[in-house]
Each structure stands twice: as structure tokens, then as C-alpha cells.
């Protein structure tokens, strides 16, 4: 399933970018994610014009009855790994489930996001991604449910970016 999410900011690109780079972004984001039990920053570094971070998530969601035999508690955790090119104002990201390595072949989510200037001294963040869940039952239903949660996370991050960029 391919998706695109766009957030408009009434802030200049530089201000939003500073918020993206902030080591405090994950702390500003966590309270906005009620379905996330824990959010930890595992790494945060800038080297040679590239910002890299790894965040670890653990969801606190009710698994539908039909999926309980297949979804283990460890499957509700994942790492988001992203690499942001400061010159291009763009990042590549991927999701790595905490599930057993053999089970990771059933789920994939990768994508990009770009910060782009708008003519009115504003900016936008354009997120494009692919999400794939290779399961024999209710695949489309499950992918849509996952995408709803992905959208909630990116929307919450946009609010946190606005707050941090306004404070800068």
C-alpha cells in the first residue's frame, strides 16, 4: 500500500528543520501518542551533513480477536530508523519490527520525507511511503488499520514540530 501525507507549516523551512533535528522532538511527541506505551530515542547524531536517529516504539493497542492467535506482544514494538540529508532537506526512513527475524519478512514499511519551502514564507513536509503486510488473512483491513496509526503518528509529530519550531 502506497501512501502520502502532507503537513503545511506557517513557519520557514529552517525553523521546521531545526525542530526535526532537535534531540527533544521525541519527548514533545510522546504525550501526543495515546496508543504508544513507550517511545525512546535510541540514537541521535549528526555527521558529515547527515542526521541519523533511531526511535523505539511500543504500542498499547487492543488487538482484534481474530488476530490474537497470530499477534504476539513483541509484534507491537518497532524501531523507526531515519537518515536526514541536511543539504537536500530530505530523509529516508524504515520501520524495523521487534518481532523475530523470520517474522520480519511479513512486514515492510519504508519511505521518504522532504521539507519544501512554500512561497508565503511557509514550508511543507511531504511524506511518501510504502507499507506491506504479507499475511494470509485480512491483509487490506490490517494494512488500513496500520496506516491509520502511521497517520496519527505523523500528525502528532507535525504538531510537535510546530511547537518546537515556534519556540526556536
MOJO-V330485 format. One record per backbone hydrogen bond with DSSP energy under -0.5 kcal/mol. CO is the residue of the C=O (numbers start at 1). NH is the residue of the N-H. E is the energy in kcal/mol with one decimal. If there is no record, write none. Layout:
CO_NH_E / CO_NH_E
This chain:
1_131_-2.5 / 3_129_-2.4 / 5_127_-3.2 / 7_125_-2.6 / 9_123_-2.1 / 12_15_-0.6 / 12_16_-1.9 / 13_17_-2.9 / 14_18_-2.1 / 15_19_-1.5 / 16_20_-2.2 / 17_21_-2.1 / 18_22_-0.8 / 19_22_-0.6 / 22_25_-1.3 / 24_28_-1.8 / 25_29_-1.9 / 26_30_-2.3 / 27_31_-0.7 / 29_32_-2.0 / 30_33_-1.8 / 32_34_-0.6 / 33_36_-1.9 / 35_37_-0.6 / 35_60_-3.5 / 38_58_-1.8 / 40_42_-0.8 / 40_56_-3.1 / 43_54_-1.8 / 45_52_-3.2 / 47_50_-1.6 / 49_86_-2.4 / 50_47_-2.6 / 50_52_-0.5 / 51_84_-3.7 / 52_45_-2.7 / 53_82_-2.5 / 54_42_-2.7 / 54_43_-1.5 / 55_80_-3.0 / 56_40_-2.6 / 57_78_-1.8 / 58_37_-2.6 / 58_38_-1.5 / 61_63_-0.6 / 64_67_-1.5 / 64_68_-1.1 / 65_68_-0.5 / 67_70_-1.9 / 67_71_-2.2 / 70_72_-0.7 / 72_75_-1.3 / 73_76_-1.7 / 74_77_-1.4 / 76_59_-3.4 / 77_98_-2.7 / 78_57_-3.3 / 79_81_-0.6 / 79_96_-2.9 / 80_55_-2.2 / 80_82_-0.5 / 81_94_-2.2 / 82_53_-2.2 / 83_85_-0.5 / 83_92_-1.9 / 84_51_-3.1 / 84_86_-0.7 / 85_89_-1.4 / 85_90_-1.4 / 89_115_-2.9 / 90_85_-3.3 / 91_113_-1.8 / 92_83_-2.4 / 93_111_-2.2 / 94_81_-2.7 / 95_97_-0.6 / 95_109_-0.5 / 96_79_-2.6 / 100_103_-1.3 / 100_104_-1.2 / 101_104_-0.6 / 101_105_-0.5 / 102_105_-0.6 / 103_106_-1.9 / 104_107_-1.3 / 106_134_-3.7 / 108_132_-2.9 / 109_95_-2.4 / 110_130_-2.7 / 111_93_-2.6 / 112_128_-2.6 / 113_91_-3.0 / 114_116_-0.5 / 114_126_-2.6 / 116_124_-2.4 / 118_121_-0.9 / 118_122_-0.5 / 122_118_-2.8 / 123_9_-3.4 / 124_116_-2.7 / 124_126_-0.5 / 125_7_-2.3 / 125_127_-0.6 / 126_114_-1.9 / 126_128_-0.5 / 127_5_-2.4 / 128_112_-2.7 / 129_3_-2.6 / 130_110_-1.5 / 132_108_-2.3 / 133_135_-1.3 / 138_142_-2.7 / 139_143_-2.9 / 140_144_-2.4 / 141_145_-2.0 / 142_146_-2.5 / 143_147_-2.7 / 144_148_-2.1 / 145_149_-1.6 / 146_150_-2.4 / 147_151_-2.8 / 148_152_-2.1 / 149_153_-2.2 / 150_154_-2.5 / 151_155_-2.9 / 152_156_-2.5 / 153_157_-2.3 / 154_158_-2.1 / 155_159_-1.8 / 156_160_-2.2 / 157_161_-2.7 / 158_162_-2.4 / 159_163_-2.2 / 160_164_-2.6 / 161_165_-3.0 / 162_166_-2.0 / 163_167_-1.5 / 164_168_-1.2
